[in-house]
Amino acid sequence: SSPVIQEEAVRDLLSHLDPHRSMGPDGIHPRVLKQLTDELAKWLSIIFQQSWLTGDVPDDWKLANAMPIHKKGQKEEPGNYRPVSLTSVPGKIMEQVIL
């Protein structure tokens, strides 16, 4: 049986987004999502539900921008970096709602 995506759960996650976080490869900034919480919660919950039922996820939500982040030591050494992936904010919200 599939979970029912609750609009209120989506609204709660949207309203608690950190507006200072980076946007993912889809170009949707968390600040915009947070500011439009009331307008987007219903529509995103419908998209999330359909995605769960069909197994189809928007292509932009599958992408990530990998960025090297310096850990420690000399910055000239490639081994002193770790990769961080910036993914789609709506995609991350869907993961949180479903999982």
C-alpha positions in Angstrom: 0.0 0.0 0.0 1.3 3.4 -0.9 1.5 6.3 1.6 -0.8 9.2 1.2 1.2 12.4 0.9 -0.3 14.9 3.3 -0.4 18.5 2.2 0.2 19.6 5.8 3.5 17.6 6.0 4.7 19.3 2.8 3.6 22.7 4.1 5.5 22.1 7.3 8.7 21.2 5.5 8.4 24.1 3.1 7.9 26.6 5.9 11.0 25.4 7.8 13.4 25.6 4.8 16.6 27.5 5.4 16.4 30.5 3.0 20.2 30.8 3.1 20.9 27.3 1.6 22.0 26.9 -1.9 19.7 26.0 -4.7 20.2 22.7 -6.7 20.7 22.2 -10.4 17.0 22.9 -11.1 17.6 26.6 -10.2 14.8 26.7 -7.6 16.0 28.6 -4.5 14.8 27.5 -1.0 13.9 31.2 -0.2 11.3 31.2 -3.1 9.8 27.8 -1.9 9.6 29.1 1.7 8.0 32.4 0.6 5.4 30.5 -1.5 4.6 27.8 1.0 0.9 28.4 1.0 0.7 28.5 -2.8 2.9 25.4 -3.4 2.1 22.9 -0.6 -1.0 21.5 -2.3 0.6 21.2 -5.8 3.8 19.7 -4.5 1.9 17.2 -2.5 0.0 16.1 -5.6 3.3 15.9 -7.6 4.9 13.8 -4.8 1.9 11.5 -4.6 1.8 10.9 -8.4 5.6 10.4 -8.4 5.2 7.8 -5.6 2.4 6.0 -7.5 4.0 6.0 -10.9 7.7 5.7 -9.9 8.4 8.6 -12.2 10.5 11.5 -10.7 11.0 14.8 -12.5 14.4 14.6 -14.3 15.6 17.8 -12.7 15.2 16.2 -9.3 17.6 13.4 -10.2 20.5 15.8 -11.0 23.2 17.0 -8.6 25.9 19.6 -8.8 29.0 18.1 -7.2 31.3 20.7 -5.5 34.7 20.0 -3.9 34.9 21.2 -0.3 38.2 21.6 1.4 38.6 19.4 4.5 42.0 20.2 5.9 45.7 20.4 4.9 47.1 22.0 1.8 44.6 23.3 -0.7 46.9 22.2 -3.5 46.4 18.5 -2.6 43.3 17.0 -4.3 43.0 14.4 -1.5 42.2 17.2 0.9 38.8 17.8 -0.6 35.5 16.0 -0.3 32.6 16.1 -2.7 29.3 17.7 -1.7 26.3 17.2 -4.0 23.8 20.0 -4.3 20.4 18.4 -5.2 17.0 19.7 -6.0 15.2 21.2 -2.9 11.7 19.9 -4.0 13.4 16.5 -4.5 14.8 16.6 -1.0 11.4 17.6 0.4 9.8 14.6 -1.4 12.4 12.3 0.1 11.6 13.6 3.6 7.9 13.2 3.1 8.1 9.7 1.7 10.8 8.3 3.9 
